[in-house]
Amino acid sequence: MMNLSFLVSFLLQPQFQSSIKLLVFGAVVQAGGKFYTWLVHRIKFKYYITAQFDQGNPAYEWIVLFLTEEKIWNRSRSFRVVARSSRREWGVKARPDTDNGGSAEYVPIYDEEQLFRWRGYWVEISRTTHPHQRHGGGGSNIHMVIYTTDMSVLSSLVEEAKLRYLKVSSPHVMVHTMGDNNSPYGHGAAWTQVKRKARRPLESIILQEGLLDSLVHDAQEFLSKEEWYLQAGIPHRRGYLLHGPPGTGKTSTIYALAGELGLEIYSLSLGSGTIDDAILQTAASSIPSKAIFLIEDIDCAFRAREDGDPAYPVPNSAFPYPPPPQIFTKKSPVTLSGLLNVIDGIGSEEGKLFFATTNYIDHLDAALLRPGRIDRKIEYKLATRKQAEALFLRFFPQYSNKALVASGDEKVFDDRNLPAIFSEAIPEHEFTTAELQGYLLLYKEDAEEAANGIPEWVKQERSERLEKKKREEAAKNLRAERFKGSGINGANTPASNLF
């Protein structure tokens, strides 16, 4: 009985009751915290969806343009100021009364979260940066939160962003290139640099008759036959190799074709030294369908396997010092098997036009040239007289045969056939169209002087070429003498690599 009364008196003590209250309060707070966490998790799960856009992927460009046009970044107080150039920067207007923004672009840093409404839905966006990211989808990401459970809202926003992007980009050819050593995102950041170039009319490309029309028709047919390829069980891809001397219009053809078909170009150089098989695969897989994948001077990366590796000179009595590093051409980290896998292997993507250019088709491995990888090989030759005449008329369209030309305040017929005078002085297959264009640029306002001066120019060019050939022969003989007895075929080593 005494123990029971003692227990009752102990329980009725204020100190014990205070402890009980604290214990109960702590349990309630803990339970409340767990309930809040559960509730927030359920709300997140049920009432919003998220999306991430990685720089280097085309969708990132769509969203950045969308946010810029919606003036989401206008409240930013931190800007990166860059001189205006062909490189595309999604800047904001410095003054509302200017369309071009002056000589500089003001690009928001995008370091603050933003909340806005779109079509009645709340949307929250934020951006994170990952410096020196090597293999990822670029240097930064945009995170988007849409407070709805309707997936179609996200789809509608992305599709509208793409349509806006296509509308803004339509007057230009957009050229995407890989990040380089100077990129703020490190080596190999995929497609982080975008330049806009004016569309070039097809008629401005002076090629052999019918070649350009054939190429355009072939590409148009490929792009329109996706369903046919699918039903036939044939991979929907098309490869073109443009080969021939430099300055004959290979790259210009690709730019003009992209403008005609409304395609974007994704261009990379295998000889950059920063691209290996893994980066090449990542970059190629992020190119959208209905785009041009371009590799210029593909022969610079690796030569045909039967050519073997060039012999390296070794120190000897005739040449006692180790050769400098620049003597040898640096090999690309990209392997032939890695490139073939991107073109038509398991890692290849479909729905794209693949273009490669080379000045020396004989330097390419036969495995690269087989059908299915390269479907059309198009040879570019040195200029013919007909091309020379067409080029002259592009500069001076008023001087077509017996055309009306201005003469003071009057217009009279000119019986002189200046295009013919110009073209007849051009030897067949001796000069490139680029060389002829360079000459005509000197007389772009004087057609008569251009036509009359071309024989002297041809004579001078031939003389300079002869002198150059003599210098190369002398350098070749000197190398052969220098490496005599070393077991090295120095005569086959380019002079530019030795001196």
SULTA-V219633 format. One record per residue. N is the residue number from 1. RES is the residue in one letter. PSI is psi in degrees with one decimal (none if undefined). BURIAL is + if it has 16 or more other C-alpha atoms within 10 Angstrom, else -. Layout:
N | RES | PSI | BURIAL
N | RES | PSI | BURIAL
This chain:
1 | M | -39.7 | -
2 | M | -38.1 | -
3 | N | -37.4 | -
4 | L | -42.8 | -
5 | S | -34.2 | -
6 | F | -38.7 | -
7 | L | -40.8 | -
8 | V | -42.6 | -
9 | S | -34.0 | -
10 | F | -40.3 | -
11 | L | -26.1 | -
12 | L | -1.5 | -
13 | Q | 139.5 | -
14 | P | -35.6 | -
15 | Q | -41.9 | -
16 | F | -42.3 | -
17 | Q | -36.6 | -
18 | S | -38.9 | -
19 | S | -41.7 | -
20 | I | -42.1 | -
21 | K | -42.8 | -
22 | L | -39.6 | -
23 | L | -46.3 | -
24 | V | -41.0 | -
25 | F | -42.2 | -
26 | G | -40.8 | -
27 | A | -40.3 | -
28 | V | -42.7 | -
29 | V | -42.9 | -
30 | Q | -43.4 | -
31 | A | -38.2 | -
32 | G | -38.8 | -
33 | G | -42.9 | -
34 | K | -38.9 | -
35 | F | -40.8 | -
36 | Y | -44.5 | -
37 | T | -42.6 | -
38 | W | -42.4 | -
39 | L | -45.7 | -
40 | V | -42.0 | -
41 | H | -42.0 | -
42 | R | -38.9 | -
43 | I | -43.1 | -
44 | K | -42.3 | -
45 | F | -35.2 | -
46 | K | -24.9 | -
47 | Y | 9.2 | -
48 | Y | 158.9 | +
49 | I | 152.6 | +
50 | T | 157.4 | +
51 | A | 149.4 | -
52 | Q | 136.2 | -
53 | F | 122.0 | +
54 | D | 133.9 | +
55 | Q | 139.6 | +
56 | G | -22.0 | +
57 | N | 138.2 | +
58 | P | -32.3 | +
59 | A | -27.6 | +
60 | Y | -43.7 | +
61 | E | -38.4 | +
62 | W | -47.3 | +
63 | I | -38.6 | +
64 | V | -42.4 | +
65 | L | -43.6 | +
66 | F | -47.8 | +
67 | L | -34.4 | -
68 | T | -45.3 | +
69 | E | -29.7 | -
70 | E | 0.3 | -
71 | K | 33.5 | -
72 | I | -32.7 | +
73 | W | 1.7 | +
74 | N | -21.4 | +
75 | R | -0.3 | -
76 | S | 145.8 | -
77 | R | 5.7 | -
78 | S | 127.4 | -
79 | F | 149.7 | -
80 | R | 119.1 | -
81 | V | 123.2 | -
82 | V | 145.8 | -
83 | A | 140.5 | -
84 | R | 132.0 | -
85 | S | -170.7 | -
86 | S | -16.4 | -
87 | R | 130.5 | -
88 | R | 128.6 | -
89 | E | 129.8 | +
90 | W | 77.6 | +
91 | G | 166.9 | +
92 | V | 158.4 | +
93 | K | 133.0 | +
94 | A | -33.7 | +
95 | R | 138.2 | -
96 | P | -16.3 | -
97 | D | 7.3 | -
98 | T | 139.4 | -
99 | D | -35.3 | -
100 | N | -11.9 | -
101 | G | 12.1 | +
102 | G | -150.8 | -
103 | S | -1.6 | -
104 | A | 158.9 | -
105 | E | 141.7 | +
106 | Y | 101.2 | +
107 | V | 117.8 | +
108 | P | 146.5 | +
109 | I | -22.4 | -
110 | Y | 41.3 | +
111 | D | 6.1 | -
112 | E | 143.5 | -
113 | E | 144.5 | -
114 | Q | 142.6 | +
115 | L | 129.9 | -
116 | F | 167.7 | -
117 | R | 138.5 | -
118 | W | 117.9 | -
119 | R | 38.7 | -
120 | G | 1.4 | -
121 | Y | 141.9 | -
122 | W | 132.1 | -
123 | V | 131.4 | +
124 | E | 133.2 | +
125 | I | 149.3 | +
126 | S | 161.5 | +
127 | R | 136.6 | +
128 | T | 148.4 | -
129 | T | 139.6 | +
130 | H | 88.2 | -
131 | P | 145.9 | -
132 | H | 34.6 | +
133 | Q | 126.6 | +
134 | R | -51.9 | +
135 | H | -4.6 | +
136 | G | -168.6 | +
137 | G | 27.3 | +
138 | G | -165.9 | +
139 | G | -11.6 | +
140 | S | 165.3 | +
141 | N | 146.0 | +
142 | I | 124.4 | +
143 | H | 130.7 | +
144 | M | 134.6 | +
145 | V | 123.5 | +
146 | I | 122.7 | +
147 | Y | 76.1 | +
148 | T | 161.6 | +
149 | T | 3.4 | -
150 | D | 107.7 | -
151 | M | -25.7 | -
152 | S | -22.8 | -
153 | V | -46.1 | +
154 | L | -43.6 | +
155 | S | -42.6 | -
156 | S | -40.3 | -
157 | L | -44.4 | -
158 | V | -42.8 | +
159 | E | -39.4 | -
160 | E | -39.5 | -
161 | A | -40.4 | +
162 | K | -42.5 | +
163 | L | -40.4 | -
164 | R | -40.3 | +
165 | Y | -45.5 | +
166 | L | -37.3 | -
167 | K | -43.8 | -
168 | V | -35.8 | -
169 | S | -15.3 | -
170 | S | -33.7 | +
171 | P | -7.6 | -
172 | H | 166.8 | +
173 | V | 120.2 | +
174 | M | 126.6 | +
175 | V | 116.4 | +
176 | H | 132.5 | +
177 | T | 163.9 | +
178 | M | 153.2 | +
179 | G | 148.6 | +
180 | D | -166.7 | +
181 | N | -27.7 | -
182 | N | -0.4 | -
183 | S | 139.9 | +
184 | P | -6.9 | +
185 | Y | 7.2 | +
186 | G | -178.4 | +
187 | H | 141.2 | +
188 | G | 12.6 | +
189 | A | 120.7 | +
190 | A | 125.4 | +
191 | W | 45.8 | +
192 | T | -8.2 | +
193 | Q | 129.0 | +
194 | V | 128.9 | +
195 | K | 147.6 | +
196 | R | 132.7 | +
197 | K | 144.2 | +
198 | A | 141.5 | -
199 | R | 139.0 | +
200 | R | 124.4 | +
201 | P | 144.6 | -
202 | L | -35.6 | +
203 | E | -12.3 | -
204 | S | -8.8 | -
205 | I | 117.0 | +
206 | I | 100.3 | +
207 | L | 179.8 | +
208 | Q | 146.1 | -
209 | E | 128.9 | -
210 | G | -14.2 | -
211 | L | -47.4 | -
212 | L | -41.5 | +
213 | D | -40.0 | -
214 | S | -41.0 | -
215 | L | -42.8 | +
216 | V | -45.1 | +
217 | H | -42.3 | -
218 | D | -44.3 | -
219 | A | -40.8 | +
220 | Q | -42.2 | -
221 | E | -41.8 | -
222 | F | -46.8 | +
223 | L | -27.7 | +
224 | S | -4.4 | -
225 | K | 28.6 | -
226 | E | -43.2 | +
227 | E | -37.5 | -
228 | W | -44.3 | -
229 | Y | -40.7 | -
230 | L | -46.3 | -
231 | Q | -32.5 | -
232 | A | -8.9 | -
233 | G | 25.5 | -
234 | I | 132.4 | -
235 | P | 132.4 | -
236 | H | 80.2 | +
237 | R | 156.3 | +
238 | R | 129.3 | +
239 | G | 137.6 | +
240 | Y | 138.0 | +
241 | L | 118.3 | +
242 | L | 117.7 | +
243 | H | 148.4 | +
244 | G | 178.2 | +
245 | P | 153.0 | +
246 | P | 146.2 | +
247 | G | 10.0 | +
248 | T | -0.3 | +
249 | G | 18.5 | +
250 | K | -53.6 | +
251 | T | -38.5 | +
252 | S | -36.4 | +
253 | T | -43.4 | +
254 | I | -41.2 | +
255 | Y | -42.0 | +
256 | A | -39.7 | +
257 | L | -42.0 | +
258 | A | -40.8 | +
259 | G | -39.6 | +
260 | E | -39.3 | +
261 | L | -4.4 | -
262 | G | 37.8 | +
263 | L | 153.1 | +
264 | E | 152.2 | +
265 | I | 132.3 | +
266 | Y | 104.8 | +
267 | S | 137.5 | +
268 | L | 159.3 | +
269 | S | 122.4 | +
270 | L | -15.1 | +
271 | G | 10.4 | +
272 | S | -23.9 | +
273 | G | -9.1 | +
274 | T | 0.5 | +
275 | I | 122.7 | +
276 | D | -173.4 | +
277 | D | -41.3 | +
278 | A | -44.0 | -
279 | I | -39.9 | +
280 | L | -43.7 | +
281 | Q | -43.9 | +
282 | T | -44.2 | +
283 | A | -46.0 | +
284 | A | -36.7 | +
285 | S | -17.6 | +
286 | S | -0.4 | +
287 | I | 128.6 | +
288 | P | 164.1 | +
289 | S | 162.6 | +
290 | K | 53.2 | +
291 | A | 166.5 | +
292 | I | 124.5 | +
293 | F | 114.2 | +
294 | L | 128.6 | +
295 | I | 110.6 | +
296 | E | 148.8 | +
297 | D | 55.4 | +
298 | I | -20.9 | +
299 | D | -16.1 | +
300 | C | -16.6 | +
301 | A | -48.1 | +
302 | F | 146.9 | +
303 | R | 174.6 | +
304 | A | 142.9 | +
305 | R | -31.7 | -
306 | E | -14.9 | -
307 | D | -26.4 | -
308 | G | 175.7 | -
309 | D | 142.7 | -
310 | P | 143.1 | -
311 | A | 137.7 | -
312 | Y | 131.0 | -
313 | P | 144.4 | +
314 | V | 151.4 | -
315 | P | 140.0 | -
316 | N | -176.4 | -
317 | S | -32.3 | -
318 | A | -26.3 | -
319 | F | 80.1 | -
320 | P | -2.9 | -
321 | Y | 143.9 | -
322 | P | 140.9 | -
323 | P | 148.6 | -
324 | P | 154.8 | -
325 | P | -31.7 | -
326 | Q | -6.1 | -
327 | I | -34.0 | +
328 | F | 140.3 | +
329 | T | 127.8 | -
330 | K | 127.5 | -
331 | K | 147.3 | -
332 | S | 141.8 | +
333 | P | -17.3 | +
334 | V | 131.3 | +
335 | T | 160.3 | -
336 | L | -41.5 | +
337 | S | -36.0 | -
338 | G | -40.7 | +
339 | L | -43.7 | +
340 | L | -35.6 | +
341 | N | -35.8 | +
342 | V | -35.7 | +
343 | I | -49.9 | +
344 | D | 15.3 | +
345 | G | -163.0 | -
346 | I | -34.2 | -
347 | G | 4.7 | -
348 | S | 153.7 | +
349 | E | 153.0 | +
350 | E | 165.2 | +
351 | G | 9.3 | +
352 | K | 155.5 | +
353 | L | 123.1 | +
354 | F | 124.4 | +
355 | F | 138.1 | +
356 | A | 145.6 | +
357 | T | 150.3 | +
358 | T | 147.8 | +
359 | N | -17.0 | +
360 | Y | 90.7 | +
361 | I | -27.0 | +
362 | D | -15.9 | -
363 | H | -6.9 | +
364 | L | 146.7 | +
365 | D | 141.1 | +
366 | A | -29.9 | -
367 | A | -29.5 | -
368 | L | -24.7 | +
369 | L | -3.3 | +
370 | R | 152.3 | -
371 | P | 144.2 | -
372 | G | -27.7 | -
373 | R | -53.3 | +
374 | I | 108.0 | +
375 | D | -29.0 | -
376 | R | 128.7 | +
377 | K | 119.0 | +
378 | I | 119.4 | -
379 | E | 133.9 | +
380 | Y | 127.1 | +
381 | K | 168.9 | +
382 | L | 160.1 | +
383 | A | 140.3 | +
384 | T | 170.7 | +
385 | R | -34.7 | +
386 | K | -39.8 | +
387 | Q | -39.7 | +
388 | A | -41.3 | +
389 | E | -42.0 | +
390 | A | -37.3 | +
391 | L | -40.5 | +
392 | F | -43.3 | +
393 | L | -26.1 | +
394 | R | -34.4 | +
395 | F | -37.3 | +
396 | F | 70.7 | +
397 | P | -21.3 | -
398 | Q | -8.6 | -
399 | Y | 31.8 | +
400 | S | 163.6 | +
401 | N | 119.9 | +
402 | K | 38.9 | -
403 | A | 159.9 | +
404 | L | 127.7 | -
405 | V | 155.3 | -
406 | A | 136.6 | -
407 | S | 91.6 | -
408 | G | -125.8 | -
409 | D | 1.6 | -
410 | E | 164.9 | -
411 | K | 126.2 | -
412 | V | 162.4 | -
413 | F | 134.2 | -
414 | D | 114.1 | +
415 | D | -11.5 | -
416 | R | 131.5 | -
417 | N | 78.1 | -
418 | L | -39.1 | +
419 | P | -39.3 | +
420 | A | -39.4 | +
421 | I | -42.3 | +
422 | F | -50.2 | +
423 | S | -33.5 | +
424 | E | -23.3 | +
425 | A | -6.5 | +
426 | I | 119.5 | +
427 | P | 145.2 | -
428 | E | 133.6 | -
429 | H | 45.3 | -
430 | E | -29.8 | -
431 | F | 152.6 | +
432 | T | 159.9 | +
433 | T | -30.8 | +
434 | A | -39.0 | -
435 | E | -41.6 | -
436 | L | -38.4 | +
437 | Q | -40.4 | +
438 | G | -38.4 | -
439 | Y | -47.0 | -
440 | L | -28.0 | +
441 | L | -23.4 | -
442 | L | -21.3 | -
443 | Y | 37.6 | -
444 | K | -14.3 | -
445 | E | 10.7 | -
446 | D | 87.3 | -
447 | A | -38.0 | +
448 | E | -42.7 | +
449 | E | -36.7 | -
450 | A | -41.9 | +
451 | A | -40.3 | +
452 | N | -25.3 | -
453 | G | -6.3 | -
454 | I | -35.5 | +
455 | P | -41.4 | +
456 | E | -38.1 | -
457 | W | -42.4 | +
458 | V | -42.9 | +
459 | K | -43.5 | -
460 | Q | -42.5 | -
461 | E | -41.3 | -
462 | R | -40.1 | -
463 | S | -42.4 | -
464 | E | -38.2 | -
465 | R | -38.4 | -
466 | L | -42.3 | -
467 | E | -41.0 | -
468 | K | -40.7 | -
469 | K | -38.7 | -
470 | K | -42.4 | -
471 | R | -40.1 | -
472 | E | -38.8 | -
473 | E | -39.9 | -
474 | A | -41.3 | -
475 | A | -37.2 | +
476 | K | -43.0 | +
477 | N | -37.5 | -
478 | L | -40.1 | -
479 | R | -42.7 | +
480 | A | -39.5 | +
481 | E | -38.6 | -
482 | R | -37.0 | -
483 | F | 9.1 | +
484 | K | 130.1 | -
485 | G | -6.7 | -
486 | S | -8.7 | -
487 | G | 9.7 | -
488 | I | 136.1 | +
489 | N | 73.2 | +
490 | G | -19.4 | +
491 | A | -19.9 | +
492 | N | 1.3 | -
493 | T | 126.0 | +
494 | P | 142.3 | -
495 | A | -34.8 | +
496 | S | -20.4 | -
497 | N | -15.2 | -
498 | L | -26.4 | -
499 | F | none | -
